[in-house]
Amino acid sequence: MKGQSDSKPDNMIMSRGKTQVNYNITSEEVTDEHGTHIVWKYDIVEVEGKVTKLKVIEAMQEADADADSSEIVPDDIATHHNNAKSERKLSTIANMTYAQTDTYINANVTDLASAREFLKKLTRVILAILNGANRT
């Protein structure tokens, strides 16, 4: 969903058990019959209940999928799906103890290919922490 405002929107607004998450917030100067002023444009998703990173990511992915009117490319969709699955798997380790992490790795990193993928994801997480930003 798209939003527009004359003032900069908050990143999150909570109301009646739902949280509106505003993202991709940009401003532009607009001239109309009232003169020149700043208009804020942004995307909106709603999350029910407790807000978690995973819920926000899933809501954004769903919004992107709903808004996507481009040509369907199966390989791109498969890559996107696999990346989303990997992100969900990594987000599950965020609240684990060291012992639970050991059990998780033993169950999910079973061959060279899965080890390689897991190491790539962990490396991205470490780089994001060290640099304070996401890298592509």
C-alpha positions as CSV (number, residue, x, y, z in Angstrom):
1,M,0.0,0.0,0.0
2,K,1.2,3.5,-0.7
3,G,1.0,6.5,1.6
4,Q,1.5,10.2,1.3
5,S,1.7,12.9,3.9
6,D,2.6,16.6,4.4
7,S,4.7,15.7,7.3
8,K,7.4,13.0,7.7
9,P,5.7,9.8,8.9
10,D,6.8,7.8,11.8
11,N,8.5,4.4,11.0
12,M,5.9,2.5,13.0
13,I,2.4,3.5,14.2
14,M,0.5,1.1,16.6
15,S,-3.2,1.0,16.7
16,R,-5.8,-1.7,17.7
17,G,-3.5,-4.7,17.7
18,K,-1.9,-3.8,14.4
19,T,1.3,-1.9,13.6
20,Q,1.6,0.1,10.5
21,V,5.2,0.0,9.2
22,N,6.2,2.8,6.9
23,Y,9.3,2.3,4.7
24,N,10.9,3.6,1.5
25,I,10.1,7.0,2.9
26,T,11.1,9.8,0.4
27,S,10.3,13.5,0.2
28,E,9.7,15.7,-2.9
29,E,9.0,19.3,-3.5
30,V,5.5,19.8,-5.0
31,T,4.0,22.9,-6.5
32,D,0.2,23.2,-6.6
33,E,-2.5,25.7,-6.1
34,H,-1.4,26.2,-2.5
35,G,2.2,27.0,-3.5
36,T,5.4,24.9,-3.1
37,H,5.7,22.4,-0.2
38,I,7.2,19.1,0.7
39,V,5.2,15.9,0.3
40,W,6.3,12.6,1.9
41,K,5.7,9.4,0.0
42,Y,6.2,5.9,1.4
43,D,5.1,2.3,1.3
44,I,3.0,0.8,4.1
45,V,2.5,-2.7,5.4
46,E,0.5,-3.8,8.5
47,V,1.7,-6.4,11.0
48,E,-0.7,-8.0,13.5
49,G,0.3,-8.7,17.1
50,K,3.9,-8.5,18.2
51,V,6.2,-6.9,15.6
52,T,9.2,-9.0,14.7
53,K,11.7,-8.6,12.0
54,L,10.5,-11.8,10.3
55,K,6.9,-10.6,10.3
56,V,7.9,-7.2,8.8
57,I,10.0,-8.9,6.1
58,E,7.2,-11.3,5.2
59,A,4.7,-8.4,5.0
60,M,7.0,-6.5,2.7
61,Q,7.6,-9.5,0.5
62,E,3.9,-10.1,0.2
63,A,3.3,-6.4,-0.6
64,D,6.0,-6.6,-3.3
65,A,4.5,-9.8,-4.7
66,D,1.1,-8.2,-4.9
67,A,2.4,-5.0,-6.6
68,D,4.7,-6.9,-9.0
69,S,3.3,-6.7,-12.5
70,S,6.5,-7.4,-14.3
71,E,7.1,-10.4,-16.5
72,I,7.4,-13.7,-14.5
73,V,10.8,-15.2,-14.7
74,P,10.8,-18.6,-12.9
75,D,14.5,-18.6,-12.1
76,D,14.2,-15.1,-10.5
77,I,11.2,-16.3,-8.5
78,A,13.1,-19.4,-7.3
79,T,16.1,-17.4,-6.3
80,H,14.0,-14.9,-4.4
81,H,12.1,-17.8,-2.7
82,N,15.3,-19.6,-1.7
83,N,16.8,-16.3,-0.3
84,A,13.6,-15.7,1.7
85,K,13.8,-19.2,3.1
86,S,17.4,-18.7,4.1
87,E,16.6,-15.4,5.8
88,R,13.8,-17.1,7.8
89,K,16.1,-19.9,8.8
90,L,18.8,-17.5,10.0
91,S,16.3,-15.4,11.8
92,T,15.3,-18.5,13.9
93,I,18.8,-18.6,15.4
94,A,18.6,-15.0,16.8
95,N,17.1,-16.1,20.2
96,M,18.8,-19.5,20.5
97,T,21.2,-20.5,23.3
98,Y,24.6,-21.9,22.3
99,A,23.4,-25.4,22.8
100,Q,20.3,-24.9,20.7
101,T,22.5,-23.3,18.0
102,D,24.7,-26.5,18.0
103,T,21.6,-28.6,17.6
104,Y,20.3,-26.4,14.8
105,I,23.6,-26.5,12.8
106,N,23.8,-30.3,13.2
107,A,20.3,-30.7,11.8
108,N,20.5,-28.1,9.0
109,V,24.1,-28.1,7.8
110,T,24.3,-31.6,6.4
111,D,26.6,-31.4,3.4
112,L,29.1,-29.2,1.7
113,A,26.5,-27.2,-0.3
114,S,24.4,-26.4,2.8
115,A,27.6,-25.5,4.8
116,R,28.7,-23.2,2.0
117,E,25.2,-21.5,2.0
118,F,25.1,-21.2,5.7
119,L,28.6,-19.6,5.8
120,K,27.6,-17.1,3.1
121,K,24.6,-16.1,5.1
122,L,26.6,-15.8,8.3
123,T,29.3,-13.8,6.6
124,R,26.6,-11.3,5.3
125,V,25.2,-11.0,8.9
126,I,28.7,-10.3,10.3
127,L,29.5,-7.7,7.6
128,A,26.1,-6.0,8.3
129,I,26.9,-5.9,12.0
130,L,30.5,-4.6,11.4
131,N,29.4,-2.0,8.8
132,G,26.1,-1.1,10.3
133,A,24.4,-1.5,6.9
134,N,23.2,-4.2,4.5
135,R,25.4,-5.1,1.5
136,T,24.2,-6.5,-1.8
